[in-house]
Amino acid sequence: MHVNGDPVATPAEADHGLRLLDYLRDHLGLTGAKEGCGMGECGSCTVIIDGRAITSCLVLVGQVLDAEIRTVEGLAAAGHGPLQDAFVARQAVQCGYCIPGVLNSCAALLDRDPDPTDAQICEALDGNLCRCTAYNRFYDAVHDAAAARHPNGAGA
């Protein structure tokens, strides 16, 4: 297992039945993913597993032993990038509880599609609940981040 680009010692077999969310938080000290509903419905625990945004409360450690996992801490490892900067500029962050999952969902989308449509952003955010801010700020921030990543045109 690799987490945020770094190899992680193979978890003990006794830990294979732990939820990935608990392993990241309690064993690796990566607390960005949050416990929300515990049923994969709210998105606050979303991480990126092999390029896909996945709710870590529904994944067991034993299922991802050979996976590349990226958490919100991994997104921030090199400092704020265009996505985080856009969320701040658009005031898309209120209480912050959902934001790690939202950022991971948006980052996975931008990795797949450098210039997503509103419909694609809506689909990417489908499993992320936010009760504090207007979702249109998320959309605007993703479009801003896409433009910042590719100032001469998406994918160009």
C-alpha positions in Angstrom: 0.0 0.0 0.0 1.2 3.5 -0.8 -0.4 6.5 0.9 0.3 9.9 -0.5 3.1 8.5 -2.6 4.9 6.9 0.3 5.1 3.1 0.9 3.3 2.0 4.1 4.4 -1.1 5.9 2.0 -3.9 5.2 -0.6 -3.7 7.9 -0.8 -6.6 10.3 -3.2 -9.2 9.3 -5.4 -8.4 12.3 -5.8 -4.9 10.8 -7.0 -6.2 7.4 -10.6 -6.0 8.7 -10.3 -2.4 9.8 -12.1 0.3 7.8 -9.6 2.3 5.8 -10.9 5.4 7.4 -10.0 4.1 10.9 -6.6 2.9 9.6 -5.7 6.3 8.1 -6.8 8.2 11.1 -5.8 6.0 14.0 -2.7 4.2 12.7 -1.2 6.7 10.2 -2.3 9.9 11.9 -4.0 11.2 8.7 -7.1 12.9 10.1 -8.3 14.8 7.1 -10.9 12.2 6.2 -13.7 12.6 8.6 -16.2 10.2 10.1 -19.6 11.4 9.0 -22.4 8.9 8.5 -20.3 5.7 8.5 -22.4 4.4 5.6 -20.8 6.0 2.6 -23.6 8.5 2.1 -22.1 11.8 3.2 -18.6 11.8 1.5 -16.7 13.4 4.4 -14.4 10.4 4.4 -13.7 10.4 0.7 -10.1 9.6 -0.4 -8.6 8.8 -3.8 -7.9 5.1 -4.3 -6.1 4.2 -7.6 -7.4 7.5 -9.1 -11.0 7.1 -8.0 -12.8 9.0 -5.3 -14.0 6.4 -2.8 -15.6 6.7 0.6 -13.1 5.2 3.0 -15.7 4.2 5.6 -16.8 1.4 3.2 -13.4 0.0 2.4 -11.5 -2.5 4.4 -7.7 -2.3 4.7 -7.4 -5.8 3.3 -9.0 -4.6 0.1 -6.4 -2.0 -0.6 -3.1 -3.6 0.2 -1.8 -3.0 -3.3 -3.5 0.3 -3.9 -2.3 3.9 -4.3 -4.2 6.0 -1.8 -4.2 9.8 -1.7 -5.7 11.8 1.2 -6.3 15.5 1.5 -3.0 15.6 3.2 -1.4 14.3 0.0 -3.2 17.0 -2.0 -1.6 19.6 0.4 1.8 18.1 0.6 3.3 20.5 -1.9 1.4 23.5 -0.6 -1.8 24.8 -1.9 -2.4 24.0 -5.5 -4.9 25.5 -7.9 -7.8 23.5 -6.5 -7.3 24.6 -2.9 -6.5 28.2 -3.9 -9.7 28.3 -6.0 -11.8 27.0 -3.1 -10.4 29.7 -0.9 -10.8 32.5 -3.5 -14.4 31.4 -4.2 -15.2 31.2 -0.4 -16.3 27.6 -1.0 -15.1 26.6 2.5 -17.3 27.3 5.5 -17.0 24.9 8.5 -14.6 22.7 6.7 -15.9 19.3 7.8 -16.9 18.1 4.3 -14.1 19.9 2.5 -11.4 17.1 2.5 -13.9 14.8 0.8 -15.1 17.4 -1.6 -11.5 18.4 -2.5 -10.6 14.7 -3.1 -13.7 14.2 -5.3 -12.9 17.3 -7.3 -9.2 16.4 -7.6 -10.0 12.9 -8.9 -12.3 14.5 -11.4 -9.7 17.0 -12.6 -7.2 14.2 -12.9 -9.6 12.4 -15.2 -10.9 15.4 -17.1 -8.9 18.7 -17.2 -12.0 20.7 -18.2 -15.1 19.2 -16.7 -18.6 20.4 -17.4 -21.1 21.3 -14.7 -22.8 17.9 -15.2 -19.5 16.1 -14.6 -18.8 18.2 -11.5 -22.3 17.4 -10.3 -21.7 13.7 -10.8 -18.3 13.8 -9.1 -19.9 15.6 -6.1 -22.9 13.4 -6.0 -21.8 11.6 -2.8 -20.6 14.7 -0.9 -23.0 16.5 1.4 -22.4 20.0 2.5 -24.8 21.9 4.7 -22.9 25.2 5.0 -22.2 26.6 1.5 -23.7 26.9 -1.9 -22.7 24.1 -4.2 -22.3 26.7 -7.0 -19.1 27.8 -5.2 -17.7 24.3 -5.6 -18.5 24.4 -9.3 -16.9 27.8 -9.8 -13.8 26.7 -7.9 -13.4 23.6 -10.0 -13.7 25.6 -13.2 -11.2 28.1 -11.8 -8.8 25.3 -10.9 -9.1 23.8 -14.3 -8.3 27.1 -15.9 -5.3 27.7 -13.6 -3.9 24.2 -14.3 -4.2 24.7 -18.1 -4.0 28.5 -18.7 -3.7 28.0 -22.5 -6.8 25.8 -22.7 -7.8 22.6 -21.1 -5.5 19.7 -21.9 -3.5 21.9 -24.3 
